[in-house]
Amino acid sequence: MDVITSEQDRRIATARRRPPAGTKTTLVEATSDGDITNELGMFPTDIRLETTFDNGQISPWFVDDWWIAMLRRFKDHSLSLHVLPTTDALLHPIVMHELEMVRRLQTPWRLIGHCYLDDVGHSMLVHKISLAPYDEIRVITADRPQDDRSVKRVAQLSFEELAKRVRTQQIAEKMVYPLLTRAPLPPQS
């Protein structure tokens, strides 16, 4: 009978160690066809979605069929879906509908929305943001670049005021999510 010493045990453990694999990220652009089958390996970590065009119109690939294909392929795998801060994407009715469907199916996915403060910094949107199907909403505490939108909006609330009102609404509704977090300014291209 072989006895494994602690030294041999250490060597075996060391031989089995692998470095972290890193984040596998893919971007699905609004202008694309939405097909990500060739770009992804078996298990992506982050999928970043441009769901709307510059004019606020929804991308043609962002439909039920695309979501059904995603669910078939990744429903049991952890991944983060990021709705990028394209014009009017965060609270677009079609985006909200699709994310509520994903939420009802109880996938292990993390739903993260990105937006500018002037997209959500209005008292009339507090209730909608408080009940949104996101796990987290990352708010860029700056105004949307002027060239991204034809109509200029001005945030009525600061990030702190918005977060406080959203949290008060969530407590009243007995909700915990979405969490509002500050996001850094996106890199200038």
N, C-alpha and C positions, 0 to 999 in steps of 0.2 A: 504494500500500500504506500503510495507516494504522499508525502507530507509537503504542502506548499508553505514555504516560509514567507515571512512578511516581505523579505527582499524580492522573492520571486513574484509575489502578489503585486508589488509596486511596478516591477518590470512589465507584467501583463497589463496592468491598468494604463501605464504610460504608452504601450504599443496600441491600445485601443482608442486613445484620445485623438480627436480631429478638431481642427480649428473651426470657428463659427462659419457658417456658410454665407452669411451676409443677407442683405435684403434683395429680393428679386422684384424689381419694379417695372411695370409697363404703363405706357401712356396710351389711352384710347382718345384720339383727337376727334373733335366734332366733325371735321371734314373727311374722316376715314369711313370705311364701311363697317367698322366695329368688330371686325374679325381679329381675334387675338390667339387663335389656335396655334399658329406657327411661331408666334413671338414668345410664348410662355413655355416653361418647362412643365413638369407635372404639378408642382405646387408653388404658385407665386405667393409673395408676401404682401405686396401692395399693387393695387390696380387704380390708376389715376384716370378719372373720367372727365372729359370736356363734354358736358351734356348739352350745352347751348352754343349757338353762334354769337357773334358780336352784337347782333340785333335782338338777342333774347329768344330766338326761335329754337325749338328743340331739335337736336340732331336726328336725322332719319333712322339711324341704327338703334337709337334708344327706345326700343319697343319691347313688348312682352316676349317675343321670340328670342331676342338677345338674352333676356333675363332667364328664360327657361333653359337655354343652352348653358348659361353660367351656373345655374342651379344643378343641372345634371352633372356638370363636370366638377364643381367645387363645393357642393352643399355640405359635405362633411369635413371640409378643411378650413383651418383658420386663415383668414386673409383680411386685409383692410381695404375697403373701397373708399376712395377719396373723390368726392364731388368737388371739382376744382372751381375757383372763383370766376367762372365765366359769367357773362351778363345774365342776371336774373335766374341763375341756375339753382341756388340754394333752396328757394321756396317755390320753384316752378311747380304747378299742379301735377304735371306728368312725372316729374322727379319724385315728388312726395308720394304719389300713387305707387310707383315702382318700389320705393324704399319701404313703404308700409307693407307691401306684399312680402318683401324679403324678411321684414321684422316678424310678420305673422308666421312664417315658416320656421322660425327659430333656428336660423343658421348660426354657426359660430363666427360669423363675419362681424367686423367692426366697421360701422358706418360713420365716416368723418366728412363733414361739410366744411368748405372753405368759403369765406366771403370777406368783403370790405365792410368797414363800419357803416358807411353810408347806404349799404344794401339793407341793413337790419336795424340801424340806430333810430328807429321810429317807434313811438309809443303804441301805435296801432298794430305793430307786428309782434309785440311782446308775447301775446297769447299764442300766436302761431309758432313762434320760435320755441316757446316753452314745451309745446306738445309735439314738436317735430320728431320724426323717427330716427334721428341721428344719435350716436353714442357721444359724439363730441362735435362742437362747432368751433372752428378756429377762425377767429375774427382778426383780420388785418386792421389795425387801428389807424387807418389812413383812408382818405377818400380814393375811390376808384379812379385810375388814370382817365383823364378827359377823353382820350381817343378811344376808350373802350365803350363809351355810351354816348348816344346823341343827346339825351336829356340829363342834365346835371342834377343830382340829388344832394341834399345836405343832411348829414346826420343831426337829429334833434337831441340825441342822448350821447353821453360819453360812454366809453366801454364799461366803466364802473357802474354808472346808472343803469345801463342795459342789463348787466349781469345781476345787479341787485333786484331789479324788477322781474327778470326771468326766474330767479331763485324764489322770490316771493310767490309768483304764480305756480311754480312747481310744487312748493310746499302746500299750497291750497289744493292742488290737484293730486297730491300724494305721488308725485313723480320725482325721479332722481336724475334722469337724463333728458335732454343732452346737457353735457357740461360745456360751458363757454370758456374758451381759453384764448389768450392773446397769441397771435401769430406774427412772426417777423415779416417785414416787407419783402415781397418777392424780388428776386434779382432783376436788375434792369437789363433788358436785352438790347 
